[in-house]
Amino acid sequence: MALSLGVAVSALAQKPAADPAAKAAKPNFAGKVKPIFIAHCVKCHGPEKQEGGLRLDHRASALRGGDSGKLLVAGQSAESEIIRRIALKDGDEKMPPTDKANKPLTPQQIALLKQWIDTGADWPKDDKPLKVTSDHWAFQPIAAVKPPQVKNKKSVRNAIDQFVFAKLEAKGIAPSPAADRYTLIKRLSYDLLGLPPTLEEVDAFVNDKSPAAYEKLVDRMLASDHFGERWGRHWLDKARYADSDGYEKDRARPNAWKYRDWVINAVNRDLPMDRFTIEQLAGDLLPEATPGQKIATAFHRQTLTNTEGGTDKEQFRVEACFDRVATTSTVWLGLTVGCAQCHTHKYDPVTQAEYYQLFAFFNNGDETTMPFPTSKVAVTKYKKDKPIYDPKLKALQAPQAAAKKRLEPGLAAWEVTAQEQLKADPKKIPEPIRKILAVEAAKRDKKQKAALLAHFLSLDPEYKKVTAEIAALQKQAPKSPYIQVRVVTQRATNPRKTFIFRRGEFLQPSAEVQAGPLAVLQEFKPRKKDAPADRLDMANWLMDPTNPLTPRVLANQVWAHLFGRGIVPTMNDFGLRGDKPTHPLLLDWLAGEYMRLKWSRKAFVKRIVMSATYRQSSHHQPKMVKIDPRNDLFHRQNRFRVEAEIVRDLNLSVSGLLSKKLGGPSVFPPMPADVAALSYAGNFRWVTSKGEDRYRRGLYTFFKRTSPHPNLSAFDCPDSNTTNVERRASNTPIQALILLNNEVFVDASQAMAKRLLTKNMASDGDRVAWAFRLCVARLPTSTETNHYLDLLDTARKIYKDRADDAKKMVGSHQPKDVPVSEAAAWVATARILMNMDEFITRE
């Protein structure tokens, strides 16, 4: 009985009149009305299907109606949509639909429903929680899975391998051999730190023959502060982090970096994923919430903000709430619930009413700011300097005040003199003061009076001197260590009501809804039965161990970062239109293991990277093209290009330029002026950072939504307008050109050449081998070495008689006691070394 309640106005003419006789008796709902719904309606409007967002097996849902409005009006059958629909003779709107599978209601049944509505539509309350059933795999409870037995037991390192190898064995496929140690340390360093390993680290690992060598390497990387930067950047994609508002004006958010730093620190201290979630969604609602927990709520302040003139603030507040619903659902549930903003989801069991129940969680989360210290060092310094500064200022302000008190009575007499002077020689009086004097005293405003007094006082030498001393001292005033940071706080008074919006239009509210979850998932247990549910209830529901989606989704995300693709390939869609998991039992085991490890990100990452599956070689096997072309079976590791920020980090690291400073305000590396000029009406200037800030890691680059740094865009950095749970990598010629010619990478190649030439080595071949290992960890083959020596020889010939070109090539990185032509030849060679596909590829 597909009651999609979008009714044409012309159809209202067919509305049946109320039958006065029908009001004679009140039909029993359970005995008379409910059987009609069960026989004719529940098939399409029940726990398995909710056509048009309507359910007729649950009191609250039925009385609320469907996507486009109410189903019935108690006491008025003639005004009730259900009666109009069932009374139609034919057409698309007739219910039940006219086909072989459905029987139309009899005249007696229609009369009974009219009578039931006209006598008040009595429907006994049912306090049982709403249940929605679905046989889709993602909505089933997470199974307690036992790893399967495998024949290839010698290769197994943990349970992950049993799941993967069992599936390979079933198809007669052997897993790939383990990657060599050079590849393993490079892979781990790229995956866990986003940086190349140093040669000392490579040699130490390659030469460590102990059984625990690999595990020690993993533990050391997990303990590094750079782990927080690498995996924090993954999360910032999901949080749609940026340093500007978006929309046309796209104004800067100079303090957005405090949230970014919170993420990095939380990852480094291994804040459990359940707490990591709760603090970001509802940190302000925690008992005795700390400043850090409040900062965490900036996860949902990463929404766009429209500051254009004439905008409707309520419209864009609602848009921000829409974004929060979509982001939360994508990141934690892997569902495209945004489809239900305008109508009940066409594929997944999510009604439009449920969408607005989720919306209600965010509807009373207000956008506010809070003071937050820039750093502990800054606070300490301020507390030390302020008690010294204040007495000095007070000591100067006292004589200034005394002088003002002494001089002020003479203002009127001075004005008479000044008026006379205006007639004799007006140029002796400054023009702004002349204009004020030209205004009648009684008509001067406060600003004019103050300016006149200030000028008069400044004519006194003593007052002028002490005022200048105060101004000089104030320039040295201790800078407040506190900045205003955007957060979310729960509205304390005048809470907003939440309504379903017809077709998602905020100006067309219909039925009211209360905050609540998706009925297809586990039972919702709010903290307080006598108060509306809030964001903390929602966060607890998301991270409830019985939630079948969240653990699977989060485990899949971690797996994807370590294999280049998820066990569920459609990272943002675990619904009916998404891909099925390639290894469903493994996914359930991983989800359970994440929880067994008490949601420790580091422990979970370690569990995966310790597996033989992760350690496999990524070498392509031609015979597998037809058997497993997409590597769905994980018969090998995947090979993929690193993300945009890491491309930059790798180049700066091997060149010796990279600053490893952790956290702090966003920075401005070199960027073409014409790109920087794209900001709205020239309202933003990109001033290139100096010193080590010029060479900070890529995740610290100021990200302006309307004109992001072109190096980031070229290597597929997301635009931050919406959440991103999976980056896609493209391959374009412009990427190679950027690595060759962009200022950042040219600068890195110049520094790399200087680093090579200042190191004492026996031969050019040794120097090439050393540089090659800096980039890719392994030693070059003799063929590779010869190619680079040929390139070096060609470059020497080119720059031998071209001094000006050589100077341009070397730039500011000219090493001492080295001919400029020699330095230029090595810069040219370094540029090609650092443009190797292997260098920017995780293997």
N, C-alpha and C positions, 0 to 999 in steps of 0.2 A: 504494500500500500504506500507507494512512493509519494508522500506528501511533500514535494518541494514547494514551499508555500509562496513562491513568487507569482502573484495573481494579477492578471491583466484587469484594468479598470472596467473594461467592457463586460467582463465575465460577471461582475457584481449584479448585473441585471437579472441573472438566473438565480439569485439568492432566494431560497424558499421562505415563505412566511411562517412565523411561529404558530403552532397549533394550540389554541386555548385549552382544548380538551386534554392535551398532553400533560398539563400541569396538575392533573387530578391526583396523581400518586407519585411517590418518589421511588424509582426503581432501585433495587439492591445492586450495588456495584459488583460485588464478588459473584453473585449468582446470575446476574443478567447482562451487565455491560462488559465485564472483563472477558467472558467467553467469546463475545463478538470480536474484541481486539485480538484475542489469541487465534481465532479461526481465520480472520481476514487481514490482519494488520501486522502482527509481530514478525512475520516472515521477512518483511522489508524494514520494519521499524522496531527491532528488538535487539537482543544482546549481540547478535552476530552481524547485523547490518543496520545502519541508521540512515536510510535514504533521506536526503534533505535535512539531515541533522536532527531527525525526529525519532523519539523512542516512545512506544506506547505500552511498555511493560514496566515502567518505572514512573511513579507519581510525579515527582518533582520535574523530571525531564519532560513528561507529557504536558504538564500544565505550563511549562515555560514555552513550549512550542518548538518550531524548527528554525531553519536558517533565516527565514524572512518574516517571522512574526508568530503571534499566538495561534494555537490550534482551536481554542474554544473560548467563549465568553460566558461565564457562569450566569444562568438566568436568561440568556438570550441566544437561543438556538439559531434564530434568523440572522444573527451577526457572527455566527461561528463558522470558521473556514471548513471544519471537518464536515459539517452538514452540507455546505455548498458542494463540496467535492463528491461526497457519496451520492448526492441527489442528481448529479449530472447524468445525462443519458449516454453520452459518449465523449470522445476527445481525449487529448493527452492529459488533461487535468482530472479526469474521472478516476476515482479511487473506490475499490481496488482497480488496477488497470484492466481493461477489457481484453483478456486473452484466455487461452485454454487453461492456464495454470491458476487462474483466480476465478472465484465465484462472486458475482455481485451481491450486495446486501439485499435482503428481501425488504419489501415495504414495511413489514412488521418490525424488522431490526432497525430500519431508519427511524421509524416512529418512536421506538424505544430510546434510541440515542437522543432524539429531540427532547423527549420527556425527561430524560436524565439531566440534560443540560438546563432545560427550563426550570427544573426543580432544584437547581443549585449545583449540579455537577459534583455531587458528593463522591469523594474518592478518599477512602480511609488512608491515614498516614502510614507510611512504611519506612521505618528507620534503618532498614538494612542498607549497607553501602552498595552503591551502584556497581554492577559487575558487567564487564564487557568481555566476551570470549573471542579468541582468535587462534587459529591453528598455525599462524606464521611463526617460523622458528625463533625470531628475535624476541617474541613476547613470552616464550616459554621459560619456566624457571631454569636457572643455571644448573646443569647436571653435575653431580659429584662423579667425576670421571676418573677411571683408573687407566694409567698409561698402558697401551697395548704391548704385547710381547713382540720382539723382533728377532730375526735370525742374526743380523749383523750387530751383535752385542758389543763387540770390541770397539766399534766406532761411536757407541753411545756415550755421551758425557752427562746428560741429564734427561728428565722426562720429555722435554721438548723434542729431542731426537727420536724418541720412541714413536711419537705421533707422526712425525714427518717421515721417518724411515719406513714405518709400517705401510704407509700409503705408497711409497716408492716401491717397496718390495712386492706389493700387491700388483703392481704394473710391470714388474720385472726390471726396474730401474735401480741403478746403484747411485748413491749420493756422490757428489764431487769430492775429490780429496781436499784436505785442509790447505788453505792458502799458506804460502811461505811466510816466514817471520817478518820479513820486510813489509809485505802487504798487510799482515795482521796489525802491526803497530801503527802503520799509516791509517788503516781502516778505523781502528779504535780511536786514534787521535782525532781524525776528522769527525767521527760520530759522536764522541763524548766531549770533545773540547772545541772542535771547529778550528784547530790549529795544526800545523805540521809538527811531527816530532822532531826534536833536536837530534843532531848526529850522535851526541853522547847518549841520549835515550835509546836510539836505535841500536847502537853498538852494545849497550848494556843488556838489552833484551835479547838480541841475537846470540850473544855469548853466554847468556845465563842458561845453563843446561838443567837447572833444577826443575822438578815437576810442577812447582808452584810459580814458575816464572810468569806465565800468562796471567794468573790470578793476581799476582802482586802488581802487575802492570795495570790491570783493570781497577784494582783498589786505589792505586795512586791517582789515576785519572778521575775517578769518582770523588776523590777528596779534594781535587783542584778547584779553586774558585772559578776557573774558566768553564767548568761543567755547568755552573749556574748561568753563565752567559749563553752557552750553546743551547741548553734546554729551556732556558728562560725565553730565548728568541722563538722557539717553537710555540710556547704558550702565548707570546705576544701576538703571533699571527691569529690565534683563536680569539684573543681579546680585542682585535682590530685596533691595536695601539697606533697612535700617531701623535705628532706634536702640534697639530693644528685642528681647527674646528670643522673644516670641510665646507661644502656649499660654495657659493660664489665668492664671498669675502674671505673665507678660509683663514681667519685670524689665528695668530700663533697662540699656543698653549705653553707658555714658558715653564710651567711647573708640572707638566705631564710626566716628566721623567721620574718623579717620586714613586709613581706606581710601577714603572719599569724596574726601578731599583728594588722595590718590595718583592717583585716576582723573582729577580735574580737571587736575592738573599734567601727567599723562601725555598727556592730550589736547592741552593747550596747547603742550607741547614736541614734539608730533607724533610720539610714540613709534610706530614702525611697527606695523601691526596684527598682524603675526606675532609681534613681540616683546611687544606688549601682551597677546596671548593667552598666550604661553609663560610670562611672568612671573606672570600671575594663576593659571594652572593648575599651575605647577611652579617658581616663582621660588626656592623654598628648595633645589631640586635643581641649580641652575645653579652652575658652578664659581665659588668665592669669591663667593657670593651677597651682595649688598649689603643693608643694612637695608630700603631701598626695595623691592627685589625680594622680600624676605620679606613685607613689608607687603602686596604685591600679592596674595599667596595668600589674603588675607582675602576675596577674591571668593567662596571656598567656606566662609567662616565666617559668611556671611549666612544660613545655614540656621537654622531655628528651634531653640531649646533649651528642653527641658522641665525646669523646676526644681521641679516638684511633689513632695511627699513620697511615698515608696513606689513611685516609678516604676522600671522596669527600665532601667538605663543602657544596656545592650547593645541593647535594643530601639530606643531613640531614637538611638543611634549608627548603627545600621543604617538607620533612617529618614532620617537626615542623609545617608548615602551614597546612598540611593535618590534623594534630592533632587538630589544632585550629579550623578548620572548623567543624570537628566531635564533638569536645567538645561544641562549641557554639550551634550547632544544637541540640545536645542531651539535654543540660541544659535548653535552653530557648524555643526550638520548639518541643522537644520530638520526633524528627524524626531521622531515621537512614540514613542520607544523605550520609554517607561514602560509601554506596553501589554504589552511582553515581560517585565515583572517577574514576572507570574504564569503566562504561557503564551507560546508562540511567537506573534509578531505575526500578526494575521489578514490583513493586507493587504501589509505591507512585508517585504522579505527580511531580517528580524531574528529570529533564534531566541532562545529563552529562555536557552540556553547563552551566546550572544553578549552578551546583556544582562549576565549575571554576569561575563563577561570584562571588560566595561567597568566593572562594579562593582568588580572586583579592583584596578583602577588606584587607586581611592579607599579601598580597604579598609585600607590601611596608611598612610594620611595622617592623622596624629593631630591632634586639636584642642589647640593649645598657646597660650602667650602669650609675648611678648618685650618687653623694655623699648624704648621709642622716644621720642626727644625731642619735646616738644610743638612747639617751634620753635627755629630757630637763635638767635633773639634771647634766648629763655629760657635756652638753654645758655650763651650768652656772659655773661648777667647772673649766672647761678649760679656760673660759674667766677670771676667778678670778686668776688662777695659772700662766697662760702664762705671764702676765706682770711682775710677780715677778721673774719667772725663766729666762726670756730673758736677763735682765740686769746682773744677776749673771753669766750667760754663757759668755756674752760679756766681763765682767770684767776679766775673766780668759783667754779668747781668745786673748786679747790684749798683755799681756806679752808673751804668747806662740808665737804669730806672731813676736814680737820683737826679741825673742830668736832665732827663725828660721832665721830671716834676718841676725842676728849677726853671726850665726854659718855656714850657707850655703856656704859662700866663702871658708871655710876650708875643704870642702868635697874632693877636688882633692888631697890635701896634705895628708889627712887621708888615702886615698885609696893607696897611695904609701907606707905609713907605714904598712897598712894592708897586702899588697902584700908581704912585707918583713916578716911580722909576720907569714904568711901562710907557708913560708919555714921553719921558726924556730919552731913554735908551733901552728899548724893549729887548734887544739882543742879549743883555746881561742876565736875563731870566730865561731858563730853559723853555722851549716851546710847549711841552705838556703842561707846565705850571702856568704859562701865559693863558692857555685855553681855560684852565680851571678858574683863574682870576677873572676871566671875562664873564663867568657865570655869577649871577647874584648869590650872595652867601646863603640866603634862605632856600635857594633852589638846588644847592649842591647835594649830590648823593653821598652815601657813606664812603664809597671808594674814592671819590674826589677829595673829600675832607681828609681822609687818611693820607693820600698822596701829598696834599698840601702841607700837612703837619710833618711828614717824613722829610720833605725838602727843607722846611724851616729848621728842623732839628739838625739836619746835616750841615747847616751853615756854621754850627758851633764846633770849633776845633776839638774840644775835649770829647764831645758826643761822637763826632765823626771818627775819632781815633779808636774809642772803645767799641764802636759798632763794627769797624773794620777788623778789630781783633776777634770779636765774636764770630764774624763771618768766616775768618780764617780757621778758627777752632772748629766750627761746625762742619767744615769740609773734612775734618779728621774724626768726626763723630763715629763711634762704633756702629757698624752695620748690624741691623737686627738679623739674627740667625733664623728667623721664622718666615716662612712663605705660606701663602694661602693655596691649599691643594683641593682640587675638586673631589668630592666624595658623594655618597648616597646616604641619606638619613631617613628614617621612618617618620612620616607625617604624624605629629602628636595631636593636633586638633583639626576639626573639620575634615574628617577622612572623606575621600572621594568614593562615590559609588561607582560600580563597574557595570556597564551595559553591553550587550551584544550590539555591534554596529552592523546595520544592514549593508551588505556588500563591502564591509570594511570602512565605511564612510563615518567619520567621527561625528558628523552633524546629523546622523540618523540613528540615534540610540533606540533600542527596542527593549527586550526583556532584561531585567537585572540579574546578575550572577554574582556568586561569592567565590573567593579564591579557592581553588581546588586543583587536583591533579588530573592525569589521564586515567580513566577508569579501566583501561586495558592492562594497566600495570598493577603493582602490588597495592595493598590497602594503605590509605593515607591516615596518618596518626598525628594530628596537630597537638602541640604541647598543652593548649588550653581549650577545653570544650565550650567555655562560656565567652570566648573572644574570637574575632575573625582570625583566620590563619594568615601568617605573614611569610616573608622571605626566608626566615630561619626554618620554619616548618617545611617550606619547599626544598631548601638545601638538605635538610635531614632526610626528606623523602627521596631525593635524588641519590643520596649516598647510603640509603638503607641497604643492608646486605641482601635483602630479598628482591631488590630491584633487578629485573632480568636484563635491562638495557645498559645502564651506566657502567657496570664493570666490564661488560663486553666492549663497549664503545671506547672506554679509556685504555683498556689493554690493547685494543686494535690500533689505537693511535701510537702507542709506544712501539709496537711491533713495526709499524710503517716507517717510523723514523730510523729503524735499525735494519730494514730490509728494502726500503724504497717503495714498498707497496704494502697494503694491509691484507690480513687474512680475509677480511671483507673489503674488496677493492673499492667499493663506493663508500668512502670514508664518512660522507655526510648523510648517507641514506641507508639505514638498516631496515627500512620499511619494505612494503611489498614490491616496489619498483626498483629496489636496490639489488645488487648482486648477492648471491648466497655465499656464505663463507667457504673458502676452498678446503679448510680443515675445521669443521664445526666442533669436533671433540677437543681439538687443541685450543680453540678459542675459549671454550668453556673452562678448560683446565687453566688457561692463562688468567681468565677473569677470576677464577677461584683463588689462584695463586697470588694474584695482586692483593686480594683481601687477606689471605693467610699471612702475607708479609706485612700486614697492618698498613697497607696502602703506602709503603715506602717506595718512592720512585727509584731511588738508587739501588735498593735491593732487587727490585723488579727488573731494572735495566741489567744489573749484574747477572741475574738468572738467565736472561736471554743471551747476552754476549758470551756467557760461559758455555753455551751449547755448541755441539759440533755443527749443527745446522748453520749457526751464525758464522762459524769459522771456515766454512767451505770456500773454495776458490770460486771466483766469479767468471772463470774462463768459459767461453761459449763452446758448446759441443754440437757440431753440425748434425749429428744423428738425432738430437732432441728437437729439431725444428718442427717435425711433424708430430712428435709425441707430446711435447710440452712447450709450445712456442712462446708462451707468456711467462713461463716459469711459475705456473700456478702451484706446482707441486714442491717448489723450493728445492729442486734438485741441485741448485747452485746458489751462490750469493748473487745479488743484483749489482750491477755497475751503473752509477748515475752521477751526473754533474752536481757539485755542491751548490748551495743556495747563494744568492747574490752577495749577502754580507760576507760569507765565508770566502768567496772569490777574492774580495779585497783583503781580508784578513791574512790569507795565505801569502799573497804577494808582499804585503808589508812585513810579515813575519820573516820570510826567508831573506828579505833585503836588510833586516836589522832595524827597520824604521818603526815597527809596531810598538805603540804604547800599551802596556798591559795594566794600566790604571783601571780600577774597578768602579763602576757606577759614576754618578754625577750628572750635571746638566748635559743636554744634547749638544753636539758639536757640529761644525760647519766645514767639512773638507772642501777642497777646491771644486768648483762647479762652473760650467760655462755661464757667462754673464747673461746670454740671451735666454737661458732656461730660468735663471733666478728672476729675470724681469717679467716672467709670466704671471706673477701674483696680481691679484685684483687691484686695479688703479694704482699700482706701484706702492701698495700698503705694506710691503715686506722687503727688507734688504738682506741679502745673503752675504754676510761679512765673513770671509774665510778665516777659520781659526788659526792661531799661531802656536808655535811651540809644539809640545807633545799632543795637544788637542787636535792638531792637523792629522795625526796618525793614530787616532783611537780606533777601536774595533767598529765594524760596520753597524752593529746594532745601536751604537750611540749616535749615529748620524741623524741630524734633525730631519724628521719626516713630515713634509708638507703635502697634504693630500692632493691638492690640485696641481702641484708641480714637484713630484718627488725627485730625488737625485737621479739623473739619467742612468748612472751606472747600476743603480738598484733596479730601475725599470727594465733595462736591457736584459738583465738576468732573471726576470720573472718574479720580482718581489711583488707580493699582493698589494692592492691599492689602499687597504685598511678601511674602506668604506663599509665593508661587511666582514663577518668572521670568515676565517680561512683555516680549514683543518687539513688541507693537503695542497702543497705547492706543486705546480706542474712545470716541467723544464722544457724549454724550446731550444732549438739550435738554429742560430741565424748568423749570417756573415758579419753583422754589425758587432756581435760579441767578440769575434776575433780582432776586428778593427779597434774596438775599445781597449782590449788587452795590449794591443800594439801601440796605440797612439794617444790614449787618454792621459791627461796630466798625472793622475794618481799612479797609473801603472808605468808611465815613463819615469816618474820620480823614483818608483821602486826599483826599476831596472838600473837606473843610474847609481842608486845606493848599493844595489847588489854588485855591480861592477867594482865600485870602490871597496866593498867588503872583500871581494876576491883579490884585488890588487894589493891590498894592505896585508894579506896573509902570505907568509913565507912558504913558498912551495917550490919543488924541484923542477917542475915542467908545466907547460901549458896543459898537457894531458891530465896531470894531477889536479890542476885548477878546475878544468872542465868536470872531472869526475866528482870533485868536492861540491861544485855548484849543482850538479845533477842530483847528487844525494840530498842536498838541502831541499830540493824541490820534491823528490819522489821517494826518498829514503833508500831505494836500492842503488846498486852500482850500475853504471851504464855498460852496455855491451861494447865490444871493440868497434863495431860498425857505428853505433851511436856516437861514440867518442870521436871517431874520424869525421863524421858529418859536422860536428861542432867545430873541430879543428879547421876543417875546410872553410866553414863560415867565418871563423876568426881570421884566417889568412886573407880571405877576400875583403873583409872589413878593414884590415890593416892597409891593404893596397888602396882602398877607396879614400881613407882619411889621411893617408900619408901627405898628400899635397893639398888638402882642403882644411886648413886650420880653422876657418870660420865655422864650417859645418861641424867640425869636430868639437869645437867649444859649445855649440848649440846642443850637440848630442850628449855631452857630459853634464851640462848645466852647472849647478852649484856643488856637484859631488866630485870635483877634481881631486884625486889623491896626490899627496906630496911626492915629489921626485919621480913622477911618472909622466912621460910625454903625453900631451893631450890627444894625439892621434891614437896612441896605444889605449888610453882610457876609453876613447870613443869606440874603438873596435870591440872592447869588452862589453860596453853598454849594448851595442848591437847584438852581440852574442847572448847576453843575459836576457834581452827582450824576447828572443826566440826560445830560450830555455824556459822562461816563465810563461810562455804561451803554449806550452805542451798540453795536449788534452789530458794526459795522465796526471798532470799537476792539479788541475781543477776537477778531477774526477775521483769519486770515492769508489774504490774497487773491492 
